[in-house]
Amino acid sequence: KLKAKFGETYEQYMKRRILDPLGIKLVWRTRCEDGNPQVAGGGAINVITRKPSDEFRGRADVAYADPDSYKTAGLSLSGPIVPGKLQASVAAAYHDQVGFLTNITAGGYANPLKQESLHGTLRWILGEASAVSLKGYYDQVEGGSTPYQWLDGPTDYSTDAQTNVNNIARYTYTGGNIKGEFDLGAIDSTLTVV
């Protein structure tokens, strides 16, 4: 069975992970449940961004915390280039932390995280009933996963990891799209073409 709902937990997670300055309007989560509470349900998370408009908007966020050197910053700007005709938004975000685990075998940090994001949108208003948007994005994530390690029981709270290598990966995502929205007033609908 398929269950769809607004994901308050995911919205809080996204805001905490510097995406709110990127113009997030809504986070929608769908989850497939098979009735077995032991199995994590599959599903999808759809992050919907705000459309540029004729209203100027801006936001900046900066944070730092120890002991893992948690640094995060984000900036978003949105507004008209030609009022009523051409609107734009641009957003950038950065996050870096060394993590809490030190690899005493291979050296270095076992679970660092670094994220960089840049998103932009141009929106042309073609008339009262249509608009075309051009979007582009760049996201890079680099970090390690929490390694499996030997523990001496449920009260072993060591922050030392003992693995032969640090499991660090880098993923880069780039892309863009063109979207047209056309109001079909005669049948009370909107046609969206991506």
Protein Blocks (a to p, Z undefined) as FASTA:
>chain_A
ZZddddfklmmmmmmnopmmnopabdcdddddehiakbccedddddddddddfbdcdddd
dddddfkopacddddddddfbghkaccdddddddddebjadcfkngpjfbbcdddddddd
ddddfbjkbccdddddddddddddddddddebjklccfbdcdfbdcdddddddddddddd
dddfknopadddZZ
